[in-house]
Amino acid sequence: MSRAAAPLAQVQGVDSDAKLAFVEFLLTSIDVQESSRRAVDWLVAHAPVTEAAVLVAEPLTSEMLLVAEHGVTSGAIMDFSLSREDSAHPLIQALHTPAPSFVDALPLHHRAPLESRSFHVIPLRAEAGEHAHGLLLVAGLAPALDAETLWLSRTLGKQVSRLMGRQLLAETRFGQERMLLYSIINAVTDPILLTDTEGKLIIANSHAEKLFAAPEEASEGWRRAAALNNMLFSAALSTSAVGMSEMSRRELLLVDPLEGSDLLFELLSSRAKDERQGTYVVSILRNVTDLARAKEEIEESYRTLRVAQAEVRDERHRLDLIIDSVADPILVTDQEGDIVLMNTPAERLFNAPGIDDEGTLRRVRANGANLTSFVSNVLTRSGEQRYRGEIQLGDPMTGRPLPVEAVAGTILSEQGELMWVVTILHDLTEAIEKARLYEQLKQASVELERKVQEATAELADQNELLRRQHIALEQASALKSQFLANMSHEFRTPLNAILGYTHMLLNNVTGPVSDPQRKSLTRIDSNSRHLLALINDILDITRIEAGRMPLNATSFGIGELFDEVQAELEPIIKRSNLAVTTKMRAGVPTVRSDRQKVKQIMLNLLSNALKFTPAGSVTMTASYDSKQKEIAIAVKDTGVGIPVEDQVKVFEDFRQLDSSPARGYGGTGLGLSICRRLAHILGGSIELESTAGKGSTFTLRLPAKARKR
Amino acid sequence: MKPASTTAREQPLVLVVEDYQDAREMYAAYLQFSGFEVAEAGNGIEAIDKTHELMPDIVLMDLALPRMDGWEATKRLKSDPRTRHIPIVALTGHALAGHAEGAREAGCDAFVTKPCLPDALVTEIKRLLDLHRPNAENAKDGARTPKASKKRS
């Protein structure tokens, strides 16, 4: 502003109003060209000017630009071009002269914007001695410049210096566009560079400058970073397909000069052709560092997502397997009631995939409808977590009724909103069938119970009947035993007489008998004795069976019994010519048992042995089993023996192996049967060991101390 | 039947008590044949009467008797001081155990099961008489005589 005040002080000139208006205009103008044009206009109005032009020094190039003119043909304007490096040119020389000069007849090889070859050249500067920013060319004036023209030149000089100093290019037409372009490219956040094909920087926007140009005051690191970036950039350009006209795109790693961190750029470069400047390269760097990082992050997220998806898929697969493996149909429905998930068993009921049979489809739809109504029931009962009900479905394939129990559970979102309904169906056919069977079973059970009761009652009656029959039988049996006992007694009374008289006759009580008489009497005697033996045996059995054979236990030695038995059978032993021996093993104690019965058994066994042994020996052995406290009396013979198949029979009633009437052994056939019965009464047993043709061993075993029955 | 006082007897007197005549006479005949004097009774009452009258050396008592059975008769004889010493041999026709027990309880000194051959009976009687000899001084050795021919087929 201090410079702007200067022209105002001199406004008090010849034409003060015109000057004042001009100065006011200049003060409001910020444009070199506009100011210059006004100045030329003012000059033309106030002086006899034929031609005039204003040239200003373009600060970035060495050009002198024509910014205003008067009387100059357009062709001259187009052709004009002047470089400040053309130091031989009078106009360039005039730029450095302190005072205005008059060019009289400019040599033709020098170009000037005016037609006239003679003109005044007035340097435009702020103050005398300062560097000139431009030139005012005026033709048509007298060689000595008038005061008005000098004032104007001084005023314009100040104005041009002021504007050129503040905004060098703004006052020029091209400069303005350049400024605009600068503004534009500076506004672009991406670094933009204009270089020659070698990579040498021509123009860079501020973002590019930060990367590639280090100011004077920059640190060593910054400068190095800038140098490195330049190298990298040049290398990138030279290796890129710069030769081609189309745009090339590549990545470029640079260094942030301030941060020192890596910056990744996408380098877009394309060739531009300029007629004056030749071929150069426009490069735009797009910072993709964040992008790359973002990309990495995205890739990482994507990978995580993929893993998560795989996990979810696995989980889902597992879940599918699990719910498919459940035999009961499972369905998941959304809040609209639409099925979103179901397992295979459920699909059979509600989907019937791959089947287009009309009946099946109809049943599937019916099933679906039934399910929907169930689910809608569930949906209306908000608040209940579980809902149980029965649905009548049908087997889609067969149409068989399929009653199911449905259990539904609701799944709520975190906000408590109902999300899904999970329904599990359970086939009730079996349960119903079971219930039916159970009912039948119950009825059957009741029926059975009734029958059992009837049967029990009947059984009780039967039992009662049986009891009575049993009593009757017992009575009958007792009567029979009594009868038999009586009868045998009655038999024996006359038999006693027969035997007695026969005996008497044989003993000559009634006088001598002849031999034939004796023979007959002997027959009578032996048959009577046999009859008596039979009667006695029958009586014994009867008594045993009637339980009227009590145990009469006394203590006695087996040895004495051996003697007695042998003595009683002495005649038979003598007749048999058999060697009869007895053996007492060591430790045989005194026996407490029914002496008479033991003796009876021994008599029987020994007489049997004698009877059935044609030759050889009979041995009676007594031994004692101290562990069992059991006496064993074995009667061993070397007789005919008993075949194995007959060894049971010999103990049966009336059984002799040779049961022909003419049997040679005598006896009633009741002996062993009675022996066995007696042995039982004594708490013992009789065993038989025999080989046909070799002999038999009958062993009586009895407890050393018979127990009272 | 000749009544004889105890003192005058040369042979031991056996009172045969038996209701079955054939058997009674058979025993009697054989006992006589064997050297005894024999008296007979057909029932229990008669047996008591005859015992008191004849004071036999031994009584052969059938148990199953009409009017008064052998047990009762034996009991009475054994409870009478006059007849207590006379040995009584029971003839138990019923070989049922109860009969033997009953006989012993009634006071019989021995018992013989019917059917019994005369020989066996004689043997038993002799055995008992030998046992009672010290009591009956006058019985002497008479019972031990004539024929005791044992013959068995």
Contacts between the chains, C-beta under 8 A, distances in Angstrom:
chain1	res1	chain2	res2	distance
A	485	B	94	6.7
A	485	B	96	6.1
A	489	B	64	7.9
A	489	B	93	5.4
A	489	B	94	5.4
A	492	B	93	6.7
A	492	B	114	6.2
A	492	B	115	5.0
A	493	B	20	5.6
A	493	B	23	6.7
A	493	B	93	6.6
A	493	B	114	7.4
A	493	B	115	8.0
A	494	B	22	7.5
A	495	B	115	5.7
A	496	B	23	5.6
A	496	B	114	5.4
A	496	B	115	3.5
A	496	B	116	7.0
A	497	B	20	7.4
A	497	B	22	4.2
A	497	B	23	5.2
A	497	B	26	5.7
A	499	B	115	5.8
A	499	B	117	6.0
A	500	B	23	6.8
A	500	B	26	4.1
A	500	B	27	7.1
A	500	B	30	7.0
A	500	B	115	7.8
A	500	B	117	6.6
A	500	B	118	5.4
A	501	B	26	5.8
A	503	B	30	7.7
A	503	B	117	5.4
A	503	B	118	5.7
A	503	B	119	6.8
A	504	B	26	6.9
A	504	B	29	6.5
A	504	B	30	5.6
A	504	B	33	7.2
A	504	B	118	6.6
A	506	B	151	6.4
A	506	B	153	7.1
A	507	B	33	7.6
A	507	B	149	6.4
A	507	B	151	5.5
A	509	B	29	6.4
A	509	B	30	6.3
A	509	B	33	4.5
A	522	B	153	5.4
A	525	B	153	5.3
A	526	B	153	6.4
A	532	B	115	5.9
A	536	B	95	7.4
A	539	B	95	6.3
A	543	B	96	6.4
A	543	B	97	7.5
A	548	B	96	6.1
A	548	B	97	6.5
A	548	B	98	7.3
A	549	B	97	6.6
A	550	B	97	5.9
A	552	B	97	7.6
A	571	B	152	7.2
